[in-house]
Amino acid sequence: MLFQTYLILHTLALAWFAIGTPVAPDVNIGTVVNLRIEGAEKTIFEGPIFTRGHNVTTVAGGNHHCDGTNNHENPRPGPTCTSALDSAGKEHGFTFDGTFDPEFDDFFITRIGDSPQTATQFWGILVGFEFTPVGGCQQRVHLGDDVLWAFDAFSKNHFLKLAGPVTARSGQPVRFMVTDGMTGGGVAGARVVASGRGAGSQVSDASGHVTFTFNARGVHDLKADRDDSIRSNGVSVLVV
Ligand SMILES: *[C@@H]1O[C@H](CO)[C@@H](O)[C@H](O)[C@H]1NC(C)=O
């Protein structure tokens, strides 16, 4: 459904160009991003989300625009990191709060789900494993961006990234790799937990590798974590 909406909007956008519109259309067509929200104790959300720039309302901050034109960061409205957060919350039933800073013309997110900031732990925003240079309503996002909201983002050693095969044969060992999403270097000592009967967990070796042998057929979901790091993206492997 989401993707269909995207296709329709995308087609509309193409139609604009097809009829030779001399200037870029000033419409906020929205896009689909890969959104991940890593809370204090668990992943709050991970998945694709359709979002467009729109007004966001929080208890502490009130109702304000959140479409990339905040603080004159972009000339035209469009989807942003915080609009994606808001879209996901509405669709998947979690809430968040944030104060509004008139100077930056942006929200400062103070809680997502059950993870409020503390005196020393704050929420951070990354796109493609890089901290955004501006706030969440100023930072525009584009189709397929990996948008990450991370609790206690500023005191962690690594933002873990997990990679591996999408299919595996039952009874055959398969290798996954844990890296630091910012540097690409392997991360040792991360715990990779796999869902599904008998799959268990493994700890990454010195080069960041873990090897699983799945016996139960079907989909297993894997995710890596380490005490001093932001947990990884999930990887799903289909065992046949
Ligand atoms: C959206 O927020 C702006 C302030 O940023 C306000 O002026 C405007 O009235 C709001 N629009 C809606 C539809 O609430």
The ligand as a MOL file (V3000), in Angstrom:
LIG
                    3D

  0  0  0     0  0            999 V3000
M  V30 BEGIN CTAB
M  V30 COUNTS 14 14 0 0 0
M  V30 BEGIN ATOM
M  V30 1 C 2.2150 24.6630 10.5530 0
M  V30 2 O 3.1620 25.2960 11.3730 0
M  V30 3 C 3.3510 26.6660 11.0880 0
M  V30 4 C 4.4420 27.1530 12.0120 0
M  V30 5 O 5.6340 26.4990 11.7630 0
M  V30 6 C 2.0580 27.4300 11.2610 0
M  V30 7 O 2.2610 28.7730 10.8830 0
M  V30 8 C 0.9860 26.7940 10.4180 0
M  V30 9 O -0.2460 27.4090 10.6910 0
M  V30 10 C 0.8710 25.3190 10.6910 0
M  V30 11 N -0.0760 24.7340 9.7540 0
M  V30 12 C -1.0280 23.9010 10.1620 0
M  V30 13 C -1.8970 23.3450 9.0680 0
M  V30 14 O -1.2160 23.5960 11.3260 0
M  V30 END ATOM
M  V30 BEGIN BOND
M  V30 1 1 1 2
M  V30 2 1 1 10
M  V30 3 1 2 3
M  V30 4 1 3 4
M  V30 5 1 3 6
M  V30 6 1 4 5
M  V30 7 1 6 7
M  V30 8 1 6 8
M  V30 9 1 8 9
M  V30 10 1 8 10
M  V30 11 1 10 11
M  V30 12 1 11 12
M  V30 13 1 12 13
M  V30 14 2 12 14
M  V30 END BOND
M  V30 END CTAB
M  END
